[in-house]
Amino acid sequence: MSGSLGDLVPSLADYLRILPEIILTIFGIAVMMLEAVSQGKRTYLGVISLVGIAAALVANVPGLLTGTLPLPETAFHQMIIVDGYAVFFRAIVMGVGFLSILGSLSYLDREESRNGEFYSLILFSLVGQCIMVTAEDLIMVFIGLEISSIATYILAGFLRDDRRNNESALKYFLLGSFATAFLLYGTAWIFGLVGSTNLDVIRKWGGENQSSVIMSVAVALVFVGLAFKVSVAPFQMWAPDVYQGAAAPASGFMSAGPKAAAFAVFFRLFMTSFLPIHDRWAWLVWGCAIGTMFVGNLGALLQTNVKRLLGYSSIAHAGYVMVALASASTIGVSAAMFYLASYAFMNVGAFAVIGYAASRNERFVKIEDLAGLGRRQPAVAALLSIFVFSLIGVPLTGGFAAKFLIFRAALDSHLVWLTILGLANSAIAAYYYLKIIVAIYMRDPDVAAMQLEAPPASLQLALWVSAFGVLLLGIFPSALLQFANSSAASLR
């Protein structure tokens, strides 16, 4: 009896495999406690948070530094798996958190908000996202999703005196809780059928019981829960309202970090555990990919608010990633991984510029408020142009390389019509993105542009790093793509 109990005690190796999550948790608690005893400006809490994320990245990168991938290693009785795929997505979500905090230092001082709470919420959300991308069990997926979601719900309503923030948080919480129930219900059905929530056990059971109708229903329920988190149509209705109402740094973080983590779970589940019943869900992914691209791009055509436009844009980009899932191939997985890395740089950077240009209380968030930005702040305008061109998919940017890889994967899987419709959507998207470029360079400066002061050093650093990432992935995509290919191959 004592021997069996001893087997349940986690070993030191188990804790080392979740060292990034432990570091993030410690720093999140420390920042939260320091917030309670701090007076005046609390910018130093942001610096502490950046140090914490940097330390977590170092704990995550042995495979990146040596150029070799760690062998799949499990922890906590195969509930956690650390492989190249997990290392890759950990790096993405923590990179998003780092850039989001760096770009928000001056924003929070300008809004005179309680900085420490914002930083600790991002750190706790990162903990949940890292658990999601390393989960080898549906229970761990749910735990990670809840840790990330609860922190993100509060983050959406961080500026408590702003009614837009309150509305954003309430909508996100209600719809998010409803969607999570689908995921949990699907997990319960799978456990009832298989007798386990381990992903490897589920895959083996599915291979032996491919005709199970109940399993197909359970997979559909899990699909709904995850589709909400990545704003896939018809579960996308929350995204424009939440991104518009939340503070710009929070919107940038939510549009990239949680979405990347949820897609990591999406691909791990559907390319491993649910792959034996691919024929049952392939049509669902195909249809949702088309619907998501059209809903996002057509909805964005009508927007005058830049944050709301980027909200619809995020829906469209989720549709492009769903094209990669529809290909159901290792090439599709690596293409999606590259796409999400590129998207993180360009979207976090775009929201950081919008937060800067919007001025105090985000009074200037319409496209017309960007008029004359190219004359008043040429460097910021040039950086925003890089992010916009990457969102369009202009050559020499990460967005172009990402879309090229996505559509190549679709063609390799003989999804010709899906590729054609994806390219058509890219053309539609160019129209509303170019409206931003026109306002920046072809309109006279208005009141909003004239009131802008020089961006603080922290914001400039966040923007330059994001722009460098966009251009690096566009001009030299091979290094990251090679790592993505190896990581995708490590899925089992």
Wavefront OBJ file of the C-alpha trace (Angstrom):
o trace
v 0.000 0.000 0.000
v 2.806 2.412 0.907
v 4.534 1.619 -2.360
v 1.478 2.564 -4.424
v 1.076 5.805 -2.489
v 4.742 6.571 -3.056
v 4.227 6.238 -6.790
v 1.699 9.087 -6.616
v 4.186 11.558 -5.122
v 5.584 13.893 -7.832
v 9.308 13.681 -8.379
v 11.771 16.542 -8.762
v 11.852 15.840 -12.492
v 8.095 16.438 -12.660
v 8.514 19.898 -11.166
v 11.448 20.722 -13.416
v 9.296 20.010 -16.448
v 6.829 22.683 -15.346
v 9.528 25.106 -14.209
v 8.326 27.940 -16.507
v 4.853 27.734 -14.974
v 6.311 27.732 -11.463
v 8.422 30.811 -12.203
v 5.454 32.686 -13.670
v 3.321 31.814 -10.649
v 5.956 33.003 -8.164
v 6.443 36.300 -9.969
v 2.685 36.791 -10.356
v 2.162 36.377 -6.607
v 5.138 38.623 -5.832
v 3.852 41.415 -8.074
v 0.381 41.136 -6.557
v 1.777 41.422 -3.022
v 4.088 44.323 -3.888
v 1.144 46.151 -5.434
v -0.585 46.190 -2.054
v 2.296 47.972 -0.322
v 3.457 50.258 -3.140
v 2.822 53.989 -3.314
v 2.863 56.318 -6.308
v 3.835 55.034 -9.733
v 4.283 51.286 -9.932
v 6.153 51.005 -13.205
v 8.842 48.951 -11.481
v 6.260 46.174 -11.052
v 6.140 45.904 -14.830
v 9.916 45.528 -14.912
v 9.699 42.751 -12.324
v 7.047 41.034 -14.449
v 9.283 41.268 -17.520
v 12.127 39.689 -15.548
v 9.775 36.867 -14.521
v 8.720 36.149 -18.099
v 12.335 36.306 -19.267
v 13.316 33.795 -16.583
v 10.457 31.508 -17.629
v 11.591 31.747 -21.250
v 15.110 30.751 -20.254
v 13.674 27.747 -18.393
v 11.817 26.804 -21.556
v 14.551 27.181 -24.167
v 17.177 24.440 -23.782
v 15.964 22.853 -27.018
v 15.909 26.214 -28.778
v 19.456 27.133 -27.744
v 21.015 23.839 -28.837
v 18.974 23.546 -32.016
v 17.686 20.140 -30.976
v 14.279 19.226 -29.652
v 13.828 17.596 -26.259
v 12.498 14.089 -26.416
v 8.857 13.908 -25.322
v 8.936 13.821 -21.537
v 5.843 13.317 -19.427
v 5.167 14.473 -15.891
v 2.560 13.957 -13.181
v 1.532 10.522 -14.412
v 1.323 11.501 -18.093
v -0.943 14.482 -17.490
v 1.758 16.851 -18.780
v 3.988 16.351 -21.806
v 7.003 18.479 -22.688
v 7.933 18.061 -26.338
v 9.039 20.348 -29.134
v 5.444 21.318 -29.801
v 4.931 22.447 -26.200
v 8.255 24.311 -26.141
v 7.267 26.188 -29.303
v 3.882 27.337 -28.037
v 5.196 28.160 -24.579
v 7.644 30.527 -26.276
v 4.847 32.137 -28.320
v 2.496 32.840 -25.410
v 5.270 34.078 -23.126
v 6.604 36.268 -25.930
v 3.131 37.766 -26.323
v 2.998 38.419 -22.582
v 6.430 40.053 -22.601
v 5.596 42.406 -25.492
v 2.156 43.194 -24.049
v 3.621 44.251 -20.706
v 6.440 46.183 -22.352
v 3.954 48.075 -24.503
v 1.597 48.767 -21.599
v 4.027 50.414 -19.157
v 3.369 53.945 -20.402
v -0.299 53.212 -21.158
v -1.092 52.291 -17.557
v 0.766 55.327 -16.219
v -1.221 57.527 -18.596
v -4.509 56.024 -17.457
v -3.427 56.228 -13.774
v -4.498 52.624 -13.174
v -3.295 50.046 -10.671
v -0.420 48.660 -12.683
v 0.430 45.684 -10.479
v -2.941 44.032 -10.936
v -2.612 44.234 -14.716
v 0.823 42.628 -14.732
v -0.091 39.854 -12.300
v -3.208 39.016 -14.330
v -1.088 38.608 -17.456
v 1.366 36.379 -15.584
v -1.422 34.181 -14.206
v -3.041 33.982 -17.629
v 0.313 32.843 -19.047
v 0.443 30.085 -16.437
v -2.874 28.738 -17.693
v -1.827 29.012 -21.315
v 1.422 27.141 -20.668
v -0.513 24.376 -18.930
v -2.840 24.164 -21.939
v -0.034 23.730 -24.462
v 1.670 21.030 -22.369
v -1.512 19.147 -21.460
v -1.598 15.439 -22.283
v -4.927 14.952 -20.542
v -8.325 16.563 -21.057
v -8.542 17.391 -17.355
v -5.318 19.397 -17.622
v -6.671 21.124 -20.725
v -9.695 22.210 -18.703
v -7.602 23.347 -15.721
v -5.259 25.376 -17.916
v -8.154 26.872 -19.832
v -9.880 27.980 -16.640
v -6.729 29.504 -15.145
v -6.120 31.455 -18.344
v -9.771 32.423 -18.846
v -10.456 33.692 -15.328
v -7.433 35.987 -15.471
v -8.393 37.149 -18.964
v -12.005 37.872 -17.985
v -10.751 40.260 -15.295
v -8.176 41.698 -17.689
v -10.945 42.603 -20.144
v -12.606 44.757 -17.475
v -9.403 46.012 -15.900
v -10.328 49.730 -16.073
v -13.217 49.452 -13.647
v -14.395 53.064 -14.034
v -14.804 52.636 -17.796
v -18.237 51.328 -18.802
v -16.812 49.946 -22.034
v -14.429 47.788 -20.010
v -17.246 46.593 -17.758
v -19.398 45.608 -20.730
v -16.463 43.862 -22.378
v -15.690 41.793 -19.277
v -19.321 40.832 -18.696
v -19.873 39.639 -22.271
v -16.612 37.733 -22.290
v -17.346 36.063 -18.957
v -20.910 34.998 -19.756
v -20.194 33.643 -23.228
v -16.872 32.144 -22.169
v -18.439 30.265 -19.253
v -21.166 28.943 -21.539
v -18.600 27.696 -24.073
v -16.465 26.089 -21.373
v -19.493 24.046 -20.338
v -19.525 22.460 -23.808
v -15.874 21.492 -23.446
v -16.460 20.001 -20.010
v -19.570 18.129 -21.162
v -17.665 16.670 -24.120
v -14.858 15.623 -21.784
v -17.373 13.865 -19.532
v -18.802 11.929 -22.498
v -15.330 10.893 -23.610
v -14.472 9.680 -20.116
v -17.704 7.719 -19.991
v -16.864 6.005 -23.270
v -13.123 5.479 -22.929
v -12.711 5.295 -19.169
v -9.813 7.759 -19.354
v -9.101 11.374 -20.256
v -5.512 10.705 -21.358
v -5.020 11.789 -24.963
v -2.977 8.750 -25.962
v -5.571 6.363 -24.525
v -8.357 8.252 -26.334
v -6.488 7.938 -29.639
v -6.058 4.182 -29.245
v -9.711 3.753 -28.313
v -10.807 5.825 -31.309
v -8.716 3.696 -33.648
v -10.561 0.598 -32.459
v -14.043 2.187 -32.373
v -14.162 4.475 -35.378
v -17.876 3.993 -35.898
v -18.896 5.263 -32.453
v -21.628 7.894 -32.859
v -21.378 8.972 -29.229
v -17.672 9.708 -29.639
v -18.499 11.862 -32.660
v -20.975 13.852 -30.575
v -18.407 14.233 -27.783
v -15.811 15.502 -30.253
v -18.345 18.005 -31.569
v -18.918 19.317 -28.033
v -15.177 19.717 -27.483
v -14.955 21.467 -30.839
v -17.582 24.019 -29.790
v -15.751 24.808 -26.557
v -12.438 25.385 -28.310
v -14.013 27.184 -31.287
v -15.281 29.891 -28.960
v -11.824 30.465 -27.510
v -10.314 31.037 -30.954
v -13.355 33.022 -32.253
v -14.320 30.600 -35.007
v -17.688 31.197 -36.680
v -20.443 30.761 -35.609
v -18.953 31.231 -32.130
v -17.202 34.516 -32.867
v -19.819 37.035 -31.742
v -17.915 38.032 -28.603
v -14.624 39.045 -30.240
v -15.410 42.478 -31.801
v -17.257 43.721 -28.702
v -14.588 42.506 -26.271
v -11.624 43.822 -28.272
v -13.355 47.185 -28.724
v -14.322 47.573 -25.077
v -11.164 46.323 -23.373
v -8.061 48.451 -22.889
v -5.843 48.336 -25.986
v -2.940 46.438 -24.333
v -5.406 43.884 -22.957
v -7.021 43.499 -26.392
v -3.635 42.929 -27.994
v -2.770 40.290 -25.420
v -6.138 38.507 -25.689
v -6.030 38.470 -29.475
v -2.709 36.622 -29.590
v -1.785 34.741 -26.386
v -4.977 32.886 -25.396
v -5.758 32.292 -29.066
v -2.366 30.656 -29.695
v -2.784 28.434 -26.620
v -6.298 27.382 -27.635
v -5.128 26.557 -31.159
v -2.276 24.520 -29.663
v -4.879 22.423 -27.853
v -7.021 22.293 -31.002
v -4.230 20.801 -33.086
v -2.941 18.470 -30.377
v -6.418 16.986 -29.886
v -7.563 16.781 -33.479
v -4.229 15.689 -34.936
v -3.641 12.973 -32.320
v -6.560 11.834 -30.163
v -9.314 12.504 -32.703
v -7.348 11.750 -35.869
v -8.712 8.173 -36.181
v -12.192 9.638 -36.765
v -10.968 12.371 -39.101
v -13.744 11.635 -41.586
v -16.311 12.548 -38.935
v -15.037 16.058 -38.208
v -13.286 17.077 -41.434
v -16.426 18.588 -42.979
v -17.081 20.574 -39.792
v -13.624 22.153 -39.827
v -13.886 22.815 -43.571
v -17.209 24.621 -43.205
v -16.129 26.616 -40.152
v -12.943 27.724 -41.921
v -14.928 29.168 -44.822
v -17.549 30.767 -42.591
v -14.958 32.285 -40.272
v -12.969 33.884 -43.093
v -16.063 35.447 -44.675
v -17.653 36.579 -41.396
v -14.418 38.216 -40.263
v -13.524 39.952 -43.496
v -17.013 41.061 -44.514
v -17.700 42.300 -40.997
v -14.478 44.321 -40.979
v -15.465 46.118 -44.196
v -18.156 48.063 -42.311
v -16.082 49.164 -39.321
v -14.860 52.672 -38.554
v -13.455 51.852 -35.091
v -9.904 50.517 -35.457
v -10.100 48.209 -32.432
v -13.381 46.731 -33.635
v -11.894 46.347 -37.116
v -8.974 44.418 -35.641
v -11.495 42.308 -33.717
v -13.135 41.210 -36.964
v -9.662 40.820 -38.471
v -8.768 38.371 -35.688
v -11.815 36.308 -36.632
v -10.683 36.173 -40.254
v -7.174 35.099 -39.242
v -8.641 32.323 -37.107
v -10.306 31.138 -40.304
v -6.937 30.947 -42.066
v -5.534 28.808 -39.250
v -8.590 26.557 -39.506
v -7.621 25.963 -43.147
v -4.417 24.411 -41.820
v -6.416 22.191 -39.468
v -8.644 21.153 -42.361
v -5.556 19.894 -44.207
v -5.044 17.349 -41.384
v -1.331 16.983 -42.124
v 1.987 17.564 -40.412
v 2.695 20.306 -42.964
v -0.577 21.959 -41.954
v 0.374 21.833 -38.269
v 3.778 23.440 -38.874
v 2.162 26.083 -41.121
v -0.315 26.950 -38.383
v 2.492 27.191 -35.823
v 4.411 29.590 -38.056
v 1.227 31.560 -38.725
v 0.445 31.995 -35.023
v 3.995 33.178 -34.304
v 3.783 35.771 -37.096
v 0.301 36.835 -36.046
v 1.475 37.400 -32.465
v 4.086 39.939 -33.558
v 1.873 41.901 -35.917
v -1.263 41.991 -33.793
v 0.396 42.889 -30.491
v 2.296 45.618 -32.326
v -0.834 46.977 -34.027
v -2.795 47.185 -30.769
v 0.173 48.862 -29.048
v 0.163 51.624 -31.681
v -3.613 52.040 -31.386
v -3.327 52.344 -27.602
v -0.683 55.043 -28.046
v -2.574 56.979 -30.730
v -5.893 56.799 -28.865
v -4.618 59.165 -26.119
v -6.009 59.251 -22.582
v -9.281 57.347 -22.039
v -8.936 56.025 -25.616
v -10.815 58.959 -27.087
v -9.431 58.590 -30.604
v -9.952 55.049 -31.862
v -11.560 55.638 -35.254
v -9.748 55.197 -38.541
v -10.133 58.905 -39.247
v -8.318 59.685 -35.986
v -5.152 58.235 -37.530
v -5.198 60.928 -40.219
v -1.824 62.614 -40.572
v 0.006 60.208 -38.270
v 2.686 59.839 -40.956
v 3.563 63.530 -40.655
v 3.298 63.906 -36.908
v 5.005 60.640 -35.869
v 6.653 59.155 -38.988
v 8.473 56.350 -37.136
v 5.318 55.124 -35.386
v 3.388 55.394 -38.663
v 6.024 53.335 -40.471
v 5.885 50.626 -37.796
v 2.078 50.517 -37.928
v 2.328 50.215 -41.714
v 4.586 47.176 -41.340
v 2.029 45.511 -39.067
v -0.840 46.336 -41.436
v 1.040 45.093 -44.504
v 1.807 41.867 -42.664
v -1.877 41.459 -41.773
v -2.658 41.863 -45.480
v 0.041 39.374 -46.453
v 2.400 41.599 -48.430
v 5.674 39.880 -49.492
v 8.716 40.216 -47.214
v 6.507 40.202 -44.122
v 5.709 37.337 -41.783
v 2.057 37.489 -42.797
v 2.895 36.663 -46.416
v 5.067 33.682 -45.514
v 2.426 32.432 -43.084
v -0.425 32.590 -45.594
v 1.726 30.999 -48.279
v 2.461 28.051 -45.989
v -1.192 27.692 -44.979
v -2.456 27.604 -48.545
v 0.351 25.292 -49.672
v -0.667 22.838 -46.958
v -4.281 23.049 -48.139
v -3.267 22.370 -51.742
v -1.104 19.430 -50.677
v -4.236 17.966 -49.094
v -6.207 18.635 -52.311
v -8.395 21.313 -50.713
v -8.461 23.380 -53.898
v -11.750 25.195 -53.297
v -10.813 26.027 -49.732
v -7.567 27.538 -51.018
v -9.366 29.580 -53.669
v -11.860 30.939 -51.142
v -9.005 31.734 -48.737
v -7.180 33.728 -51.411
v -10.399 35.581 -52.239
v -10.769 36.506 -48.594
v -7.217 37.823 -48.522
v -8.141 40.139 -51.382
v -11.234 41.346 -49.503
v -9.138 42.016 -46.405
v -6.724 44.223 -48.341
v -9.486 46.816 -48.818
v -10.174 47.541 -45.158
v -6.537 47.313 -44.114
v -5.538 49.826 -46.792
v -8.059 52.299 -45.364
v -5.702 52.576 -42.386
v -2.723 53.277 -44.665
v -4.714 55.905 -46.558
v -5.654 57.672 -43.327
v -2.065 57.628 -42.060
v -0.392 59.064 -45.160
v -3.039 60.657 -47.380
v -5.125 62.685 -44.935
v -4.265 65.934 -43.204
v -3.480 65.759 -39.489
v -6.497 66.194 -37.224
v -6.812 67.013 -33.551
v -5.881 63.490 -32.451
v -2.629 63.415 -34.414
v -1.617 66.907 -33.384
v -1.953 66.070 -29.669
v 0.415 63.109 -29.778
v 3.650 63.300 -27.859
v 6.742 61.261 -28.631
v 6.227 57.606 -27.662
v 8.002 56.510 -24.468
v 11.105 54.358 -24.729
v 9.349 51.193 -23.486
v 6.658 51.500 -26.140
v 9.217 52.171 -28.853
v 11.136 49.054 -27.825
v 7.971 46.924 -27.948
v 7.099 48.266 -31.396
v 10.578 47.832 -32.833
v 10.880 44.289 -31.498
v 7.471 43.401 -32.961
v 8.336 44.948 -36.331
v 11.708 43.185 -36.359
v 9.937 39.880 -35.714
v 7.485 40.508 -38.558
v 10.259 41.316 -41.029
v 12.576 38.552 -39.846
v 9.884 35.910 -40.318
v 9.057 37.359 -43.721
v 12.611 37.595 -45.070
v 14.220 34.622 -43.278
v 11.386 32.219 -42.426
v 13.460 29.050 -42.704
v 14.897 28.999 -39.168
v 11.544 29.170 -37.385
v 9.879 26.993 -40.012
v 12.460 24.251 -39.530
v 11.805 24.284 -35.798
v 8.042 24.272 -36.447
v 8.394 21.276 -38.762
v 10.342 19.339 -36.138
v 7.875 20.355 -33.432
v 4.881 19.303 -35.509
v 6.532 15.957 -36.156
v 6.898 15.442 -32.408
v 3.140 15.256 -31.949
v 2.137 11.758 -31.032
l 1 2 3 4 5 6 7 8 9 10 11 12 13 14 15 16 17 18 19 20 21 22 23 24 25 26 27 28 29 30 31 32 33 34 35 36 37 38 39 40 41 42 43 44 45 46 47 48 49 50 51 52 53 54 55 56 57 58 59 60 61 62 63 64 65 66 67 68 69 70 71 72 73 74 75 76 77 78 79 80 81 82 83 84 85 86 87 88 89 90 91 92 93 94 95 96 97 98 99 100 101 102 103 104 105 106 107 108 109 110 111 112 113 114 115 116 117 118 119 120 121 122 123 124 125 126 127 128 129 130 131 132 133 134 135 136 137 138 139 140 141 142 143 144 145 146 147 148 149 150 151 152 153 154 155 156 157 158 159 160 161 162 163 164 165 166 167 168 169 170 171 172 173 174 175 176 177 178 179 180 181 182 183 184 185 186 187 188 189 190 191 192 193 194 195 196 197 198 199 200 201 202 203 204 205 206 207 208 209 210 211 212 213 214 215 216 217 218 219 220 221 222 223 224 225 226 227 228 229 230 231 232 233 234 235 236 237 238 239 240 241 242 243 244 245 246 247 248 249 250 251 252 253 254 255 256 257 258 259 260 261 262 263 264 265 266 267 268 269 270 271 272 273 274 275 276 277 278 279 280 281 282 283 284 285 286 287 288 289 290 291 292 293 294 295 296 297 298 299 300 301 302 303 304 305 306 307 308 309 310 311 312 313 314 315 316 317 318 319 320 321 322 323 324 325 326 327 328 329 330 331 332 333 334 335 336 337 338 339 340 341 342 343 344 345 346 347 348 349 350 351 352 353 354 355 356 357 358 359 360 361 362 363 364 365 366 367 368 369 370 371 372 373 374 375 376 377 378 379 380 381 382 383 384 385 386 387 388 389 390 391 392 393 394 395 396 397 398 399 400 401 402 403 404 405 406 407 408 409 410 411 412 413 414 415 416 417 418 419 420 421 422 423 424 425 426 427 428 429 430 431 432 433 434 435 436 437 438 439 440 441 442 443 444 445 446 447 448 449 450 451 452 453 454 455 456 457 458 459 460 461 462 463 464 465 466 467 468 469 470 471 472 473 474 475 476 477 478 479 480 481 482 483 484 485 486 487 488 489 490 491 492
